Amino acid sequence: MASIDSKTVSAPISGIDVTAFNNMEAAVNYVFTLENQVIPGFALAMNAEKVMSARSNPMVNKVLKMATLRYADGIGVVLALRRRGIMSRKIAGCELWEHIMARAGKHGTRVFLVGAQSSVLETVVDKLVKTQQVNIVGYQDGFFDESEEQAVLNRIVELKPEIVTVAMGSPRQEKFIAMCRKLHPTAFYMGVGGTYDVYVGLVKRAPEWALRYNIEWLYRLFQSPKRAKRQLVLIPYLLLLLAGRL
């Protein structure tokens, strides 16, 4: 019996459905049944940058639509949902991943991790096992090329994890997940970007005040000015949002 809330609603943002959640627990319950079994699927975070990329790049649009769950990981997407009369909390991908790992640790769920540098990934695995008792059945850093890809996929199929999280950046991680789901469709997959780096403290999250006022994007810009070119996409996104064209 699934624990998915029957009141959970989705709405299209620029033609791509995004699911609204009132709180983090509701988002985690979308992944597990009432008996704490994993519900197969593919989750990814949606923000303004991905929405605009999907509008201009058919391949990105196709990859994003492969997901079975897209959640609002960005105030721009939350505001777009609200314009449709749908209230949603911003669900930070790194926080959702930690909550899913915590639930998995409580119930012995089989987990496989992909992505990041070997040293970072090994630290992630060690921390998850020691602090959350997560049942890590295997892991693979993100530095493998196409010639090695099939071997990684075969290993995942052999180990039969119930949850696979992939931190290789978009759209590479989504493409990898799409291939893996064809071979091992009974798992829950999640693209998590730079979450592993955040989890081990290699990358600092925005401070509480920036999160509270939904300006963590501005904080990250000050921390890394090279992001300015990427964040220019926020301007046309805002114009489309105000015009009601998303």
C-alpha positions in Angstrom: 0.0 0.0 0.0 1.5 3.3 -1.1 2.0 6.1 1.3 1.6 8.8 -1.4 -0.7 11.5 -0.1 -3.9 11.5 -2.2 -4.0 15.2 -1.8 -0.6 15.7 -3.6 -1.1 17.7 -6.7 1.1 18.5 -9.7 1.0 21.3 -12.2 2.9 22.0 -15.5 5.6 24.5 -15.5 6.5 25.3 -19.1 4.9 21.9 -20.1 6.7 19.9 -17.4 4.7 18.6 -14.4 6.1 19.5 -11.0 4.7 18.0 -7.8 3.9 20.2 -4.9 4.6 19.2 -1.3 3.6 21.0 1.9 6.5 19.6 3.9 9.6 17.4 3.7 7.8 14.4 5.3 5.2 14.4 2.4 8.1 14.3 -0.1 9.8 11.4 1.7 6.4 9.5 1.9 6.3 9.8 -1.9 9.3 7.4 -2.0 8.2 4.8 0.5 5.0 2.7 1.1 3.3 2.6 4.5 5.3 -0.6 5.1 8.5 1.3 4.3 9.1 -0.5 1.0 10.6 1.6 -1.8 8.3 2.8 -4.6 10.1 2.5 -7.9 10.6 5.8 -9.7 12.9 8.6 -10.7 13.0 11.9 -8.9 14.8 15.1 -9.8 14.9 18.7 -8.6 13.3 21.5 -10.7 14.5 25.0 -10.6 14.4 28.0 -12.9 17.6 27.1 -14.7 16.3 23.6 -15.6 13.0 25.1 -16.8 14.7 27.5 -19.1 17.1 24.9 -20.4 14.2 22.6 -21.2 12.5 25.4 -23.2 15.5 25.8 -25.4 16.9 22.3 -25.6 14.7 19.4 -26.7 17.1 16.8 -25.3 17.0 18.3 -21.8 13.2 18.6 -22.1 13.0 14.9 -23.0 15.3 13.8 -20.1 13.4 15.9 -17.5 10.1 14.3 -18.7 11.5 10.8 -18.1 11.3 11.4 -14.3 8.3 10.2 -12.4 8.7 12.9 -9.7 9.8 16.4 -10.2 9.8 18.6 -7.1 10.3 22.3 -6.6 13.9 22.9 -5.6 14.0 26.6 -6.2 11.8 29.6 -5.2 11.2 30.4 -8.9 9.4 27.1 -9.4 7.5 27.5 -6.1 6.3 30.9 -7.2 5.2 29.5 -10.6 3.1 26.8 -8.7 1.6 29.5 -6.5 0.5 31.5 -9.5 -1.6 28.4 -10.3 -3.1 28.4 -6.9 -1.0 25.5 -5.6 0.9 26.0 -2.4 4.2 24.2 -2.2 7.2 24.3 0.0 10.7 24.5 -1.6 12.2 21.1 -1.2 16.0 21.3 -1.3 17.4 18.3 -3.0 20.3 17.8 -0.5 17.8 17.8 2.4 15.4 15.4 0.7 18.3 13.1 0.0 19.4 13.1 3.6 15.8 12.4 4.8 15.5 9.5 2.3 18.9 8.1 3.5 17.7 8.4 7.1 14.5 6.5 6.4 16.5 3.9 4.4 18.9 3.4 7.3 16.0 2.7 9.7 14.7 -0.1 7.5 17.7 -1.7 6.0 16.9 -0.5 2.5 19.6 -1.5 0.0 21.4 1.6 -1.4 23.9 2.2 -4.2 25.7 5.6 -4.6 27.1 7.0 -7.8 29.1 10.2 -8.4 31.7 12.6 -7.0 35.4 12.0 -6.5 36.5 8.7 -4.9 37.7 10.4 -1.7 34.5 12.3 -1.3 32.3 9.3 -2.1 34.2 7.1 0.4 33.7 9.8 3.1 30.0 9.9 2.2 29.6 6.2 2.5 31.5 6.1 5.9 29.4 8.9 7.3 26.1 7.3 6.1 27.0 3.9 7.6 28.2 5.3 11.0 25.5 8.0 11.6 22.5 6.5 9.8 23.3 2.8 9.6 22.5 2.9 5.8 22.9 -0.4 4.1 25.3 0.6 1.3 25.5 -2.4 -1.1 27.9 -0.6 -3.5 29.2 2.7 -4.8 31.0 4.1 -7.8 32.7 7.5 -8.3 31.6 9.7 -11.1 34.8 9.6 -13.1 34.1 6.8 -15.5 33.8 7.2 -19.3 31.4 5.7 -21.8 33.6 2.6 -22.3 33.2 1.9 -18.6 29.5 2.8 -18.3 28.1 -0.6 -19.1 30.2 -2.2 -16.4 28.8 0.2 -13.8 25.3 -0.5 -15.0 25.9 -4.3 -14.9 27.2 -4.0 -11.3 24.0 -2.1 -10.2 21.8 -4.7 -11.8 23.8 -7.5 -10.1 23.6 -5.9 -6.7 19.8 -5.1 -7.0 19.7 -1.9 -4.8 16.4 -0.5 -3.9 17.6 3.1 -4.0 20.2 4.5 -6.4 21.3 8.2 -6.1 23.5 9.7 -8.7 25.6 12.9 -8.3 27.1 13.7 -11.7 25.4 17.0 -12.6 22.7 17.6 -15.1 22.0 16.3 -17.7 24.6 13.5 -17.4 23.1 12.1 -14.2 19.6 12.0 -15.6 20.8 10.2 -18.8 22.6 7.6 -16.7 19.5 7.1 -14.6 17.4 6.6 -17.7 19.7 3.9 -18.9 19.9 2.2 -15.5 16.1 2.2 -15.1 15.7 0.2 -18.3 17.9 -2.5 -16.9 16.8 -2.3 -13.2 13.3 -0.8 -13.1 12.4 -1.8 -9.6 14.6 0.8 -7.8 14.0 4.4 -6.8 16.5 6.7 -8.5 17.4 10.3 -7.6 19.7 12.8 -9.3 21.4 14.7 -6.6 24.0 17.0 -8.3 26.5 18.3 -5.7 24.7 16.8 -2.7 27.6 14.5 -1.7 30.0 17.5 -1.5 27.6 19.4 0.7 27.0 16.3 2.9 30.7 16.0 3.8 31.2 19.7 4.2 33.3 20.2 1.1 30.7 22.8 -0.1 28.9 25.0 2.4 25.2 25.5 2.2 23.8 29.0 2.3 23.3 30.3 5.9 19.9 30.1 7.6 19.0 33.7 6.9 19.6 33.3 3.1 17.4 30.1 3.1 14.7 31.8 5.1 14.4 34.7 2.6 14.9 32.4 -0.4 18.0 34.2 -1.6 20.5 31.4 -1.3 21.0 31.8 -5.1 22.4 35.3 -4.3 24.6 34.0 -1.6 26.0 31.4 -3.9 26.6 34.1 -6.5 28.7 36.1 -4.1 30.6 32.9 -3.1 31.2 32.0 -6.7 31.0 34.9 -9.1 31.6 32.5 -12.1 28.0 31.5 -11.6 26.8 34.9 -12.9 26.5 33.7 -16.5 24.4 30.7 -15.5 22.1 32.8 -13.3 21.4 35.3 -16.1 18.7 32.9 -17.0 16.7 34.1 -14.0 15.9 37.3 -15.8 13.9 35.8 -18.7 12.4 33.3 -16.3 11.1 36.1 -14.1 9.7 37.9 -17.1 7.9 34.8 -18.2 6.6 34.2 -14.7 5.2 37.7 -14.4 3.6 37.5 -17.8 2.0 34.2 -16.9 3.7 32.3 -19.7 5.4 29.5 -17.8 
